[in-house]
Amino acid sequence: MSHSKKNGFTLIEVLIVVVILAVLAATVIPQFTDSTTDAKKSSVLFNLHTLRSQIQLYRAHHDGKVPGAALTELTIATDADGNAGGSFGPYLSKIPVNNFTNSATVSSTTGAPSAVVEGAGWLYDSTTGEIWVNDADLLSE
């Protein structure tokens, strides 16, 4: 009488593989979530730097004056007084989007903001020319 051995995996072996895969997935998935947040933060800080640089360039071209509350002067050509139709600018093709709020809207503020503004992408003080990211974690940037 010959005994033939069946080839295959036992239930225990399959369960061990499933557990190992679950442990690997649990360690890898949070890293992808962190990288998405890091990418958004990097992008929004780059856009903030760009906005600050272009506000300073506008200020240099316009005898120390800063753009108005909506920053529309950065997206059009202006004269030395800031009126449309001059030879300065445009400094930006459009106001960049804040990746955390998905908004390019500029909200006016006086002094450093202490809280976020619903629906805005950027917080801008048109008296000083300072601008901030409208995000609770990045207001101090």
Residue pairs with C-beta under 8 A, 6 or more apart in sequence:
40 99
40 100
41 138
43 99
44 98
44 99
44 100
44 133
44 135
44 138
45 133
45 138
45 141
47 96
47 97
47 98
48 122
48 131
48 132
48 133
48 141
50 92
50 96
51 71
51 74
51 92
51 95
51 96
51 122
51 131
52 131
54 74
54 91
54 92
55 66
55 67
55 71
55 74
55 129
55 131
56 129
57 91
58 65
58 66
58 67
58 73
58 74
58 88
58 89
58 91
59 65
59 66
59 129
61 80
61 88
61 89
62 78
62 80
62 81
62 82
62 88
63 80
65 82
66 126
66 127
66 128
66 129
67 73
67 74
67 82
67 126
67 129
68 82
68 126
69 106
69 108
69 124
69 126
70 106
71 95
71 106
71 122
71 124
73 82
73 89
74 89
74 90
74 91
74 92
74 95
75 89
75 90
75 91
75 92
75 93
75 94
75 95
76 84
76 89
76 90
77 84
77 85
77 86
77 87
77 88
77 89
77 90
78 84
78 85
78 86
78 88
78 89
79 85
79 86
79 87
79 88
80 86
80 88
94 104
95 104
95 105
95 106
95 121
95 122
96 104
96 121
97 103
97 104
97 121
98 104
98 120
98 121
98 122
98 133
98 134
98 135
100 133
100 134
100 135
100 138
101 119
101 120
101 121
101 134
101 135
102 121
103 119
103 120
103 121
103 134
104 121
104 122
105 119
105 120
105 121
105 122
106 120
106 121
106 122
106 123
106 124
106 131
107 117
107 120
107 122
107 123
107 124
107 134
108 124
108 125
108 126
109 117
109 123
109 124
109 125
109 132
110 125
110 127
111 125
112 125
112 130
112 132
112 139
113 123
113 132
113 134
113 139
114 139
115 136
116 134
116 135
116 136
116 139
117 123
117 134
120 134
121 134
122 131
122 132
122 133
122 134
123 131
123 132
123 133
123 134
123 139
124 130
124 131
124 132
125 131
132 138
132 139
132 141
133 139
133 141
